[in-house]
């Protein structure tokens, strides 16, 4: 899908029409990162061990560190970095530069993919990587991300004199106002289609059970380490006495 966004006809249209820029940006910033995270290609790429108990690889070590650092600031940092990158690449000056320099599309795709995957790993499971947050926090974080992209869409759609000045609309074709409104609608709809299922699914699971088993197990493990006591046996019995 990244190649489809980088190759004609979409890449060519993105130099002439605002709606094509919005579609290309939506693919780079939202759709492709979401598909990568949900597809969990880490073992296929050799970045994670083939099975539990195998020699840990890069993604396995990252997953272990994530399980030990589940604090909210970590999630906010990754989401903040992704949204900052999205704002930069969607800014008028940068969009104009990308239209002039075709190679910048590759840099845009790579940057938004890296930061976008970081965002989606905070929202969905991508074995062996798991989200740091419980269901309620994931629903809230997904809503924050969605509203951020919606704000970008509103800024484009509500601009009076054209948000991007590097597009020249010819008579008989798509007008500037129509192009601008379609671009806003494209970004709005893609963000909604991507984030709304995450919000409702996590909210539904939170309503089913407010307890997060992973968080409880992690808390128990930390308590055991602080006490310096070995984990209890699987049968739940204490040490044998004679």
N, C-alpha and C positions, 0 to 999 in steps of 0.2 A: 504493500500500500504506500510505503514511503516513496518507492520508485514511481508509482503512478502520479504522486504529487509533484515529483521532481521532473517528470518528463512531459512533453506535449501530449495532449492539448492543454492540460491544466496549467503547466508552467508558463506556456505562451500567453494564455488568457490572463494569468496573474499580472502580467505587465501592462494589460489594457483595461481590465475591469476590476472594480472593488470587490464584487461578490466572489470572484475567483481567488482573490487574495484572502478573503475570509474563509473560504473553503479549504484552501491550502494550509492556512494557519491552523484551522480547526483539526485537520488531519495530523499536522506536526505536533500540536500542543496537547490534544485530547485523545483522539481516536487511536493513533499508533501506540503511544505510551500505555493506554489502557489495554490494548490487545497484547502487548508484550508482557505486562504484569500478569494478566489473566492466563496467558499461554504458558507461563513459567518455563522458559526454554533453557534454564540454567544447566540442568543435567545433560540435555541434548548438546549444548555448547561446550560441555566438559568443564563448566565453572563450578559445578557441585558434584558431590560424590554420588555414584549410581544408586546407593542404598544406605539405609541407616547403619551405622557402625563402620562404614568404609572410611578410608583415610580422608580427613576433612580438606576441602579445597576452598578457594577464595570465597564463594558465596556461602558455604557452610560456616566459615568463620564469621562472616558478616551476620548471618542468621543468629549465631550464638551471641554476638555482641548486642544485636537488637533485642534478644530475649532478656538480656541483663540491663538494658537501658530503655525502659518503657515509659519514661517520664514524658509528660505533655510537651515541654519545650523542644524535645527532639522532633516530634511530629510537626510542630508549628514551624520549626526551622526549615524542614524539607519542603513543606507546603509554601512557606513564604518565599523560598528561593525559586520555586517553580513559577509562582505568580509574578515575581519580580522579572524573571526572564521573559514571561509571556507579555508583560507590559512593555518591556524594552523592544521586543521584536515586532510588536503591533503598533509602535509609535510611528507617526507620519514620516519623520526624517529617516528612520531605519527602513520603512517600507519603500520609500523612494530610492534609497541606496541599493536595496535588494533588486528593485526593478532595473536599475542601471547596471549592476554587477551581478551577472547570473550565478557566479560561483558562491555568492553569499547565501543562496538558497540552501546549499549543502551545509554551510555553517549553521544556518537557522534550524534546519532539520535535526542536525546532531545535537545542538544545544537544547532545543525543546524536547527532544527524545530523552536525553539524560535526565534533565530536571523533571520531566513529566513522569518518567518511570519512578523517580524518587517520590513524587506525590502519590501515585497510585499504589505503591507498596505500603503506604500508610493507611490505605483504604480497603485493600483486598488481599487475600492470601495468594502467595505465589511460591509454592513449595520449592525449597525448604524455608523460604522467607515467610514470616507471618506478620500481620500488622501489630504495632506496639499497643494499640488501643482496644478497648472493649467496644461493643456494638453501639452504645449510645454516643460515645465520643467519635467513632467513625462516622456516624450519621451527621453529627454536627460539623465535623471537618469537611465532609463531602459537600454539605450545604454551603459552607464558607467558600470553598473552591468554586462551586457552581455560580454563586452570586458574584464572585469576582469576575468570572468570564461574562456574566450577564451585564455587569457594569461596563465592561469594555464594549459590549454590543450596544448598550444604550448610548454611550458616548459617541459612537459612530453614527447611530441612527438619528440622534437628536441634534447633530451638528447642523447649523443653519447654512453655512457656506462651503460645505464639503470638507470632510475630515482629512482626506488625502488630496493634496494639490497636484500630484504628478500624473493624474489620469485626465485625459482630454476626450470628452464625449462628443461625438460627431452628430450632426442633425440627421434624423431618420433612424438612429440607433437607440440604445438604452440611455435614458436621460440620467443626469447626475443624481437627481433625487431618488429615482427608482433604483439605480445601482446601489446607492448608499443604504436604502431601506432593505434591499435584498441581502446585502452583506451583513447588516445587523441581524436580520432574521436567521441567516445561516449559522452564525456564531451562537445565537441564542438557542436555536433548536438542537445543535450538536451538543452543547453543554448540557441541556436538559436531558437529552436522550442518554448521555453517558452517566450523569451523576444522580438523576432521580431514582433509577433502580437501586443504586447503592444506598441512598438515603432511606428509602422505604424498606428495603430488605433488612438493613441493620436496625432500623426502628422496630420492625416487626419482631425480629429475634430478641431485641432488648425487652420488648413487652412480654414475650414468652418466658424469659428468665432474665432477671436483672443481675444474676451472678455470672461472672466471667470465670469459667473453670481454669483457664490458663493463668489468669491473675491470681487465683487462689493457690494453685500449685506453686507458682513462683514465690508467693508470700511464704508458703510453708517451707520451701527450700531455703529461702533466706533466713527464716527463723532457725532452721536446723543448723545452718552454717554459723550463725551468731552464738548458738548454744554450744557448738562444737560437738554435737551428738550425731551419731550415724543415722541415716534414714531408717525408718521402721521396715520391718520385713513385709513382704507382700501379704502374708497372712494376718498382719496386724498384731501379732503376739509379741510380748516382751521377751527379754533374754531368758533362756532356759535356766532353771534352778534345780539343784539336786538336794 
